[in-house]
Amino acid sequence: MRVGVRIAEILGVLAIAAGCGSESVAPDPLPPLSACMQGMTEAGYTTEVFNSPAVRTAIIQLHQDGVNWLSIQVAWYQKSTTSTHIAPNQKTPSDASVTRLIKLAHREGMRVLLDPFVNSMRGSGWQALFHPRSVRAWFASFDHYIAHYAQLSQADQVDLLAIGDEFDTLDHVPSYESYWAHAIAVARHYYKGPLTYGADYPDYQQVSFWPLLNDVGLDAYFPLSDLANPTTALLRSRWNVLADQIERWRVSTGLASKPFLVTELGYPSEDGADATPGTWYPNEPVNLALQRKLYLATFQSLWQRTWVRGIMWFWWANPSNPHWLGGRHDNGYTPRGKPALTVIKQYFLHKSGHEIQKHNVSRN
């Protein structure tokens, strides 16, 4: 997912004091791995945001609203799109805060997808535009990054680890396949659970290393309409066409036996979100009704496919990004305090339910 302004201009830099919660509360049972993944994303852009009372309160509320998987996004950074060195900086959540959030999610009855990603500090920041000066040096640094989060995932009993997402310029080049194979081997050396990758929606069919992963992941920001006021029926129809295309691709490439999940999908509550759901424009007018229709159309179409293991919705509000805190005057991605949240609760608590166990394909 990319935004319409530079990341450095939109991400908050406030350090939030750590909150405290009771460690003596008995944990809720985790959902079976065969259950639908009813996911929400928490992304962190300050060192201690995951320790904030706002995040901790949100996790408890999200579980009450039917969320049974939490996707935790953390970033390492490189200086520019051509750099070869990836490292944490002042916007990277501390390992201790990530561990604490994982434990809180597990205690509240949520499974965890750890979804680290890489951005650049200059330009748009988007990893889909990376062209490292030395591919060999970049992948050596990438191996260090993925080893770090693989070790953390193993220690904290993470349920699913993503090796990255949206590396459009790097994930399908034949001469890079050996680098990806090595990175995946590094991840497996330290982490014994399943691995996935969040492919960018225009690029998912070209990713070269799907056979080496357990789950096929998709950041599904497909354009759905260019109309000013599309109907839910039109948006639902468009999603059904896309879902048919994805299903045909899975079958034709021999990937149908692998679990398929939407690793990231969201809709800003602004005009034009149907045309460019993967881009946030800070000056666009708020459009809560369109965001609600987009959520509803997705639940009525893609969500109903038996081969879709689940969706990780992007993203829930937290203090590290003051631009997307929610409410009826916010045009950002979060459904917090908006009609779209009612749709999420409707499907997570009633329509699909924790009891439905339709995703029973084998992991391989």
Backbone hydrogen bonds in HBPLUS format (Angstrom, degrees):
<---DONOR---> <-ACCEPTOR-->    atom                        ^
c    i                          cat <-CA-CA->   ^        H-A-AA   ^      H-
h    n   atom  resd res      DA  || num        DHA   H-A  angle D-A-AA Bond
n    s   type  num  typ     dist DA aas  dist angle  dist       angle   num
A0002-ARG N   A0278-GLY O   3.01 MM 276  5.92 145.4  2.13 158.2 166.4     1
A0004-GLY N   A0280-TRP O   2.67 MM 276  5.34 153.1  1.74 148.4 151.3     2
A0009-GLU N   A0006-ARG O   2.94 MM   3  5.38 146.4  2.06 110.3 120.4     3
A0010-ILE N   A0007-ILE O   3.09 MM   3  5.37 144.4  2.22 106.4 116.3     4
A0011-LEU N   A0007-ILE O   3.12 MM   4  6.03 145.7  2.24 164.6 168.3     5
A0012-GLY N   A0320-SER O   2.77 MM 308  4.84 133.7  1.98 136.2 143.0     6
A0019-GLY N   A0051-ASN O   2.59 MM  32  5.75 159.2  1.63 161.9 159.8     7
A0028-ASP N   A0107-ARG O   2.84 MM  79  5.87 159.1  1.89 147.8 149.0     8
A0035-ALA N   A0032-PRO O   3.00 MM   3  5.48 165.6  2.02 116.3 121.1     9
A0037-MET N   A0309-ARG O   2.86 MM 272  5.99 168.4  1.87 146.8 149.9    10
A0311-ILE N   A0037-MET O   3.14 MM 274  6.23 139.7  2.31 171.2 160.3    11
A0068-ASN N   A0038-GLN O   2.92 MM  30  5.34 146.9  2.03 135.6 146.2    12
A0039-GLY N   A0311-ILE O   2.93 MM 272  5.63 142.0  2.08 161.7 163.8    13
A0313-TRP N   A0039-GLY O   3.15 MM 274  5.89 168.0  2.16 112.7 111.1    14
A0040-MET N   A0069-TRP O   3.19 MM  29  6.65 142.2  2.34 147.0 155.3    15
A0071-SER N   A0040-MET O   2.88 MM  31  6.03 168.3  1.89 147.8 151.8    16
A0041-THR N   A0313-TRP O   2.86 MM 272  5.87 128.0  2.13 164.5 172.0    17
A0316-TRP N   A0041-THR O   2.83 MM 275  5.92 169.0  1.84 169.8 167.6    18
A0042-GLU N   A0071-SER O   2.82 MM  29  6.19 160.6  1.86 169.3 173.8    19
A0073-GLN N   A0042-GLU O   2.95 MM  31  6.20 166.4  1.97 146.0 150.1    20
A0044-GLY N   A0073-GLN O   3.15 MM  29  6.41 161.6  2.19 161.7 162.4    21
A0094-SER N   A0047-THR O   2.85 MM  47  5.22 166.2  1.87 141.0 138.3    22
A0051-ASN N   A0048-GLU O   2.94 MM   3  5.43 156.9  1.99 115.5 123.1    23
A0052-SER N   A0049-VAL O   2.95 MM   3  5.19 163.3  1.97 112.7 117.7    24
A0056-ARG N   A0052-SER O   3.15 MM   4  6.44 171.6  2.16 158.2 160.5    25
A0057-THR N   A0053-PRO O   2.88 MM   4  5.95 161.3  1.92 149.8 154.7    26
A0058-ALA N   A0054-ALA O   3.03 MM   4  6.10 151.4  2.12 137.3 145.7    27
A0059-ILE N   A0055-VAL O   3.01 MM   4  6.29 154.0  2.08 154.9 160.2    28
A0061-GLN N   A0057-THR O   3.10 MM   4  6.38 160.6  2.14 150.4 156.0    29
A0062-LEU N   A0058-ALA O   2.75 MM   4  5.91 161.8  1.78 157.6 162.8    30
A0063-HIS N   A0059-ILE O   3.16 MM   4  6.35 159.0  2.21 147.1 151.3    31
A0064-GLN N   A0060-ILE O   3.29 MM   4  6.57 153.2  2.36 140.3 147.4    32
A0065-ASP N   A0061-GLN O   2.98 MM   4  6.29 132.7  2.21 142.5 156.3    33
A0065-ASP N   A0062-LEU O   3.02 MM   3  4.92 128.7  2.29  92.5 106.9    34
A0067-VAL N   A0062-LEU O   3.03 MM   5  5.49 160.8  2.07 149.8 143.5    35
A0066-GLY N   A0063-HIS O   3.08 MM   3  5.20 162.9  2.11 107.7 111.0    36
A0111-ARG N   A0068-ASN O   2.91 MM  43  6.29 159.1  1.95 149.0 143.6    37
A0070-LEU N   A0111-ARG O   2.80 MM  41  6.27 156.9  1.85 158.9 164.8    38
A0113-LEU N   A0070-LEU O   2.98 MM  43  6.18 160.9  2.02 139.7 145.2    39
A0072-ILE N   A0113-LEU O   2.87 MM  41  6.27 160.3  1.91 166.4 173.1    40
A0115-ASP N   A0072-ILE O   2.81 MM  43  5.72 172.9  1.82 154.3 155.4    41
A0117-PHE N   A0074-VAL O   2.89 MM  43  6.32 149.8  1.98 155.1 162.9    42
A0076-TRP N   A0117-PHE O   3.11 MM  41  6.57 151.3  2.19 157.9 165.1    43
A0119-ASN N   A0076-TRP O   3.17 MM  43  6.68 153.4  2.24 152.9 159.8    44
A0077-TYR N   A0087-ALA O   2.79 MM  10  5.46 173.4  1.79 147.9 145.6    45
A0087-ALA N   A0077-TYR O   2.94 MM  10  5.46 159.7  1.99 142.5 148.0    46
A0078-GLN N   A0119-ASN O   2.96 MM  41  6.46 144.2  2.09 146.5 157.3    47
A0121-MET N   A0078-GLN O   2.82 MM  43  6.23 145.0  1.94 156.0 167.7    48
A0122-ARG N   A0079-LYS O   3.07 MM  43  6.17 122.1  2.42 133.3 148.3    49
A0083-SER N   A0080-SER O   3.24 MM   3  5.28 165.0  2.27 105.6 110.1    50
A0131-HIS N   A0081-THR O   2.87 MM  50  5.83 159.2  1.91 136.1 142.9    51
A0133-ARG N   A0082-THR O   2.91 MM  51  5.34 152.8  1.98 142.4 135.2    52
A0092-THR N   A0089-ASN O   3.00 MM   3  5.45 168.1  2.01 120.7 123.8    53
A0097-SER N   A0094-SER O   3.10 MM   3  5.26 119.8  2.48  98.0 112.2    54
A0098-VAL N   A0094-SER O   3.03 MM   4  6.38 152.5  2.11 150.9 159.1    55
A0099-THR N   A0095-ASP O   2.87 MM   4  6.10 165.9  1.89 156.6 160.2    56
A0100-ARG N   A0096-ALA O   2.99 MM   4  6.17 155.7  2.05 141.8 148.6    57
A0101-LEU N   A0097-SER O   3.02 MM   4  6.20 152.7  2.10 140.8 147.7    58
A0102-ILE N   A0098-VAL O   2.91 MM   4  6.19 159.5  1.95 155.0 160.6    59
A0103-LYS N   A0099-THR O   3.00 MM   4  6.23 163.5  2.03 151.8 155.8    60
A0104-LEU N   A0100-ARG O   2.94 MM   4  6.15 152.5  2.01 143.4 151.4    61
A0105-ALA N   A0101-LEU O   2.89 MM   4  6.10 164.8  1.91 153.1 156.6    62
A0106-HIS N   A0102-ILE O   2.95 MM   4  6.21 165.2  1.98 153.0 156.9    63
A0107-ARG N   A0103-LYS O   2.88 MM   4  6.02 156.8  1.93 144.8 151.8    64
A0108-GLU N   A0104-LEU O   2.92 MM   4  6.14 142.2  2.07 146.4 156.6    65
A0110-MET N   A0105-ALA O   2.81 MM   5  5.09 162.4  1.84 150.3 147.0    66
A0109-GLY N   A0106-HIS O   3.06 MM   3  5.14 158.9  2.10 104.0 110.3    67
A0159-ASP N   A0112-VAL O   3.09 MM  47  5.34 130.8  2.34 136.3 150.5    68
A0160-LEU N   A0112-VAL O   3.19 MM  48  6.52 129.7  2.46 157.3 157.0    69
A0114-LEU N   A0160-LEU O   2.96 MM  46  6.44 154.9  2.03 165.2 166.8    70
A0162-ALA N   A0114-LEU O   2.97 MM  48  6.28 168.5  1.98 168.5 168.1    71
A0120-SER N   A0125-GLY O   3.03 MM   5  4.27 154.3  2.10 109.8 118.0    72
A0129-LEU N   A0126-TRP O   3.21 MM   3  6.00 168.0  2.23 120.2 123.8    73
A0130-PHE N   A0127-GLN O   3.25 MM   3  5.38 166.7  2.27 115.1 114.1    74
A0138-TRP N   A0134-SER O   2.99 MM   4  6.20 156.9  2.05 148.0 155.0    75
A0139-PHE N   A0135-VAL O   2.98 MM   4  6.18 167.1  2.00 155.7 157.9    76
A0140-ALA N   A0136-ARG O   3.08 MM   4  6.30 144.7  2.21 141.9 151.8    77
A0141-SER N   A0137-ALA O   3.12 MM   4  6.41 152.7  2.20 145.6 151.8    78
A0142-PHE N   A0138-TRP O   2.82 MM   4  6.11 151.1  1.91 146.4 156.1    79
A0143-ASP N   A0139-PHE O   2.85 MM   4  6.00 151.0  1.94 143.8 149.8    80
A0145-TYR N   A0141-SER O   3.07 MM   4  6.44 156.0  2.13 148.5 155.0    81
A0146-ILE N   A0142-PHE O   2.88 MM   4  6.16 166.5  1.89 159.9 162.4    82
A0147-ALA N   A0143-ASP O   2.91 MM   4  5.96 151.8  1.99 143.2 151.4    83
A0148-HIS N   A0144-HIS O   3.08 MM   4  6.24 151.0  2.17 142.3 149.4    84
A0149-TYR N   A0145-TYR O   3.31 MM   4  6.69 162.0  2.34 150.6 152.9    85
A0150-ALA N   A0146-ILE O   2.87 MM   4  5.92 142.2  2.01 142.8 154.1    86
A0151-GLN N   A0147-ALA O   3.00 MM   4  6.12 159.0  2.04 147.5 151.6    87
A0152-LEU N   A0148-HIS O   3.14 MM   4  6.43 159.0  2.19 144.0 150.0    88
A0153-SER N   A0149-TYR O   2.90 MM   4  5.91 153.9  1.97 136.1 143.6    89
A0154-GLN N   A0150-ALA O   2.98 MM   4  6.20 154.9  2.05 146.8 152.7    90
A0155-ALA N   A0151-GLN O   3.01 MM   4  6.19 166.2  2.03 151.0 154.8    91
A0156-ASP N   A0152-LEU O   2.97 MM   4  6.09 151.0  2.05 148.0 155.6    92
A0158-VAL N   A0153-SER O   2.93 MM   5  4.87 166.8  1.95 144.0 147.4    93
A0157-GLN N   A0154-GLN O   3.37 MM   3  5.16 164.8  2.39  99.9 104.2    94
A0161-LEU N   A0194-PRO O   3.18 MM  33  6.50 167.1  2.19 154.7 158.5    95
A0196-THR N   A0161-LEU O   2.91 MM  35  6.22 146.9  2.02 146.1 150.0    96
A0163-ILE N   A0196-THR O   2.97 MM  33  6.41 155.6  2.03 158.8 157.8    97
A0198-GLY N   A0164-GLY O   3.08 MM  34  6.38 173.9  2.09 151.3 152.0    98
A0166-GLU N   A0198-GLY O   2.86 MM  32  6.25 149.8  1.95 158.8 165.5    99
A0170-LEU N   A0167-PHE O   2.96 MM   3  5.40 157.9  2.01 117.8 125.0   100
A0171-ASP N   A0167-PHE O   2.91 MM   4  5.65 146.7  2.03 174.1 174.9   101
A0208-SER N   A0171-ASP O   2.99 MM  37  6.37 164.7  2.02 158.5 157.9   102
A0176-TYR N   A0173-VAL O   2.87 MM   3  5.43 158.2  1.92 121.9 129.3   103
A0177-GLU N   A0174-PRO O   3.23 MM   3  5.49 167.2  2.25 111.5 115.5   104
A0179-TYR N   A0176-TYR O   2.98 MM   3  5.31 125.7  2.28 106.5 120.6   105
A0180-TRP N   A0176-TYR O   3.18 MM   4  6.57 157.5  2.23 156.5 162.7   106
A0181-ALA N   A0177-GLU O   2.92 MM   4  6.16 160.6  1.96 151.3 157.0   107
A0182-HIS N   A0178-SER O   3.01 MM   4  6.16 151.3  2.10 139.6 146.8   108
A0183-ALA N   A0179-TYR O   2.96 MM   4  6.24 158.8  2.01 148.6 154.4   109
A0184-ILE N   A0180-TRP O   2.90 MM   4  6.12 161.5  1.93 155.2 159.6   110
A0185-ALA N   A0181-ALA O   2.97 MM   4  6.15 150.8  2.06 140.4 148.8   111
A0186-VAL N   A0182-HIS O   2.87 MM   4  6.17 150.1  1.96 148.3 156.8   112
A0187-ALA N   A0183-ALA O   2.97 MM   4  6.31 159.4  2.01 148.2 153.3   113
A0188-ARG N   A0184-ILE O   2.94 MM   4  6.21 158.1  1.99 148.0 153.9   114
A0189-HIS N   A0185-ALA O   2.93 MM   4  6.10 137.2  2.12 141.0 152.3   115
A0189-HIS N   A0186-VAL O   3.15 MM   3  5.10 127.3  2.44  94.1 108.1   116
A0191-TYR N   A0187-ALA O   2.82 MM   4  5.82 155.1  1.88 154.4 162.9   117
A0214-ASN N   A0195-LEU O   3.02 MM  19  5.34 138.6  2.20 133.8 146.2   118
A0215-ASP N   A0195-LEU O   3.09 MM  20  6.36 166.7  2.11 155.5 158.2   119
A0199-ALA N   A0217-GLY O   3.17 MM  18  6.11 169.4  2.18 119.4 118.8   120
A0219-ASP N   A0199-ALA O   2.73 MM  20  5.67 177.3  1.73 158.2 157.6   121
A0203-ASP N   A0200-ASP O   2.85 MM   3  5.32 148.5  1.95 120.1 130.5   122
A0204-TYR N   A0200-ASP O   3.10 MM   4  5.85 119.0  2.49 160.4 173.7   123
A0206-GLN N   A0203-ASP O   2.97 MM   3  5.61 154.9  2.03 122.2 129.9   124
A0212-LEU N   A0209-PHE O   3.02 MM   3  5.53 149.8  2.11 116.3 125.0   125
A0213-LEU N   A0210-TRP O   3.08 MM   3  5.47 167.7  2.09 120.0 124.0   126
A0216-VAL N   A0259-PRO O   2.88 MM  43  6.25 161.3  1.91 166.8 169.3   127
A0261-LEU N   A0216-VAL O   2.97 MM  45  6.39 162.4  2.00 165.1 170.3   128
A0218-LEU N   A0261-LEU O   3.12 MM  43  6.56 137.8  2.30 146.1 157.7   129
A0263-THR N   A0218-LEU O   2.98 MM  45  5.42 122.2  2.32 115.2 129.8   130
A0220-ALA N   A0264-GLU O   2.97 MM  44  6.45 127.9  2.25 163.7 176.9   131
A0224-LEU N   A0274-ASP O   2.78 MM  50  5.34 174.2  1.79 168.0 166.0   132
A0225-SER N   A0274-ASP O   3.36 MM  49  5.37 149.6  2.46 111.3 113.2   133
A0235-LEU N   A0231-THR O   3.14 MM   4  6.45 165.9  2.16 151.9 155.2   134
A0236-ARG N   A0232-THR O   2.82 MM   4  5.97 157.3  1.87 151.7 158.6   135
A0237-SER N   A0233-ALA O   2.92 MM   4  6.06 155.0  1.98 144.5 151.2   136
A0238-ARG N   A0234-LEU O   2.98 MM   4  6.27 158.8  2.03 150.7 155.9   137
A0239-TRP N   A0235-LEU O   3.03 MM   4  6.28 156.5  2.09 145.9 152.1   138
A0240-ASN N   A0236-ARG O   2.96 MM   4  6.23 151.0  2.04 146.8 154.9   139
A0241-VAL N   A0237-SER O   3.09 MM   4  6.42 150.3  2.18 147.8 155.1   140
A0242-LEU N   A0238-ARG O   3.11 MM   4  6.41 160.6  2.15 148.6 153.5   141
A0243-ALA N   A0239-TRP O   2.79 MM   4  6.00 158.6  1.84 152.0 158.5   142
A0244-ASP N   A0240-ASN O   3.01 MM   4  6.15 153.1  2.08 142.0 148.4   143
A0245-GLN N   A0241-VAL O   3.11 MM   4  6.43 152.0  2.19 143.9 151.3   144
A0246-ILE N   A0242-LEU O   2.94 MM   4  6.28 158.8  1.99 154.0 159.4   145
A0247-GLU N   A0243-ALA O   2.94 MM   4  6.13 161.6  1.98 149.2 154.3   146
A0248-ARG N   A0244-ASP O   2.98 MM   4  6.20 161.0  2.02 149.4 154.1   147
A0249-TRP N   A0245-GLN O   3.06 MM   4  6.26 158.1  2.11 146.9 152.8   148
A0250-ARG N   A0246-ILE O   2.94 MM   4  6.22 161.1  1.98 154.0 158.6   149
A0251-VAL N   A0247-GLU O   3.09 MM   4  6.31 163.8  2.11 152.3 155.8   150
A0252-SER N   A0248-ARG O   2.92 MM   4  6.04 165.5  1.94 151.3 155.9   151
A0253-THR N   A0249-TRP O   3.04 MM   4  6.03 141.9  2.19 149.0 156.8   152
A0255-LEU N   A0250-ARG O   2.89 MM   5  4.85 140.8  2.05 155.6 157.1   153
A0254-GLY N   A0251-VAL O   3.32 MM   3  5.39 165.9  2.34 105.4 109.5   154
A0258-LYS N   A0255-LEU O   3.02 MM   3  5.55 161.8  2.05 117.3 123.2   155
A0309-ARG N   A0260-PHE O   2.65 MM  49  5.58 165.8  1.66 174.5 175.5   156
A0262-VAL N   A0310-GLY O   2.97 MM  48  6.23 176.0  1.97 159.9 160.1   157
A0312-MET N   A0262-VAL O   2.89 MM  50  6.07 147.9  1.99 158.1 167.8   158
A0314-PHE N   A0265-LEU O   2.81 MM  49  5.44 151.9  1.89 128.5 131.6   159
A0269-SER N   A0332-GLY O   3.11 MM  63  5.73 152.2  2.19 130.6 132.6   160
A0287-ASN N   A0269-SER O   2.84 MM  18  5.02 165.5  1.86 106.7 110.8   161
A0273-ALA N   A0270-GLU O   3.27 MM   3  5.84 149.5  2.37 141.1 138.2   162
A0271-ASP N   A0285-PRO O   3.03 MM  14  5.84 149.2  2.13 156.7 164.8   163
A0275-ALA N   A0272-GLY O   3.01 MM   3  5.33 135.0  2.22 106.9 118.7   164
A0276-THR N   A0272-GLY O   3.07 MM   4  6.31 159.5  2.12 160.1 166.2   165
A0279-THR N   A0276-THR O   3.16 MM   3  5.63 164.8  2.19 121.6 122.3   166
A0284-GLU N   A0281-TYR O   3.17 MM   3  5.71 171.6  2.17 123.2 125.8   167
A0291-GLN N   A0287-ASN O   3.36 MM   4  6.68 164.6  2.39 146.7 150.5   168
A0292-ARG N   A0288-LEU O   3.04 MM   4  6.28 159.9  2.08 148.4 153.8   169
A0293-LYS N   A0289-ALA O   3.00 MM   4  6.27 158.8  2.04 147.4 152.9   170
A0294-LEU N   A0290-LEU O   2.96 MM   4  6.20 156.1  2.02 153.9 160.1   171
A0295-TYR N   A0291-GLN O   3.06 MM   4  6.35 160.9  2.10 153.5 157.7   172
A0296-LEU N   A0292-ARG O   2.92 MM   4  6.13 168.8  1.94 154.9 158.4   173
A0297-ALA N   A0293-LYS O   2.83 MM   4  5.95 164.1  1.86 150.8 155.1   174
A0298-THR N   A0294-LEU O   3.11 MM   4  6.21 153.5  2.19 141.5 148.2   175
A0299-PHE N   A0295-TYR O   3.01 MM   4  6.29 161.9  2.04 155.4 160.0   176
A0300-GLN N   A0296-LEU O   2.94 MM   4  6.13 147.3  2.05 147.0 156.6   177
A0301-SER N   A0298-THR O   3.27 MM   3  5.26 156.6  2.33 100.4 107.3   178
A0303-TRP N   A0298-THR O   3.15 MM   5  6.32 176.6  2.15 159.8 160.2   179
A0304-GLN N   A0301-SER O   3.00 MM   3  5.48 141.1  2.16 112.4 123.2   180
A0305-ARG N   A0302-LEU O   3.11 MM   3  5.63 159.6  2.15 116.4 122.3   181
A0308-VAL N   A0305-ARG O   3.13 MM   3  5.57 165.1  2.16 114.6 119.3   182
A0321-ASN N   A0318-ASN O   3.28 MM   3  6.32 174.5  2.29 132.5 133.3   183
A0324-TRP N   A0321-ASN O   3.26 MM   3  6.06 164.7  2.29 123.8 126.7   184
A0327-GLY N   A0336-ARG O   2.86 MM   9  6.22 158.4  1.91 151.5 149.3   185
A0330-ASP N   A0327-GLY O   3.22 MM   3  5.57 167.1  2.24 117.9 119.0   186
A0338-LYS N   A0335-PRO O   3.04 MM   3  5.30 142.7  2.18 146.0 137.1   187
A0341-LEU N   A0338-LYS O   3.06 MM   3  5.78 148.5  2.16 119.4 126.6   188
A0342-THR N   A0339-PRO O   3.02 MM   3  5.43 132.2  2.25 108.6 120.4   189
A0343-VAL N   A0340-ALA O   3.11 MM   3  5.18 121.8  2.46  96.2 110.3   190
A0344-ILE N   A0340-ALA O   3.12 MM   4  6.49 159.2  2.16 151.4 156.4   191
A0345-LYS N   A0341-LEU O   2.97 MM   4  6.22 169.7  1.98 155.5 157.4   192
A0346-GLN N   A0342-THR O   2.94 MM   4  6.05 151.1  2.02 140.9 149.4   193
A0347-TYR N   A0343-VAL O   3.10 MM   4  6.39 160.0  2.14 155.1 158.1   194
A0348-PHE N   A0344-ILE O   2.79 MM   4  5.89 165.1  1.81 159.2 164.5   195
A0349-LEU N   A0345-LYS O   2.89 MM   4  5.52 156.5  1.94 139.9 146.0   196
A0350-HIS N   A0346-GLN O   3.05 MM   4  5.52 141.6  2.21 126.1 136.3   197
A0351-LYS N   A0346-GLN O   3.04 MM   5  6.35 160.5  2.08 141.7 147.9   198
A0352-SER N   A0347-TYR O   2.90 MM   5  5.54 169.8  1.91 145.0 147.7   199
